[in-house]
């Protein structure tokens, strides 16, 4: 066979060794970065779960306290529907469940029964050192503690700060702590909507 003198030699196709090495280096650096991000995400994925559980616990406990009555007299007082002031009550409402107010199990019959006095952090949700719901059933999660703080406040010109159990506005603060120094804090407000006779 004769070769055609006019035909130019064909150029070889493919990659050179230098191009192949550069490709391997670039892919290795990219993979190292992706694996590092995935490792960090996996290592920290438990933290958002713990925070979300703490938030759900705090929301439930805050709702329990806000759902309690907010009356001038203790709800067991015979004249709780007609009394216009705390002095008129047969059984006055006080912080905690001080005498002559009868002791009630959770859920308490009044918002201010959850704490012994205003502006005091109280572990009102623990039964024997275990976090429980209103029925006394353990939550079934470990490593969480909850505290409640109730304080009279002034809100939009209504109420006043102080220590009066019969203030017209109460701020309810629930703090759920977990792990090493982490916590979720939720605030809610309870306003006395109307007094008897108004």
Secondary structure as UniProt FT lines:
FT   TURN            5..6
FT   HELIX           17..67
FT   TURN            75..76
FT   TURN            78..82
FT   HELIX           86..88
FT   TURN            96..97
FT   TURN            99..100
FT   HELIX           111..114
FT   TURN            118..119
FT   TURN            124..125
FT   STRAND          126..127
FT   TURN            128..129
FT   STRAND          130..132
FT   TURN            134..135
FT   STRAND          144..152
FT   TURN            156..157
FT   TURN            165..166
FT   STRAND          169..178
FT   TURN            179..181
FT   STRAND          182..191
FT   TURN            196..197
//
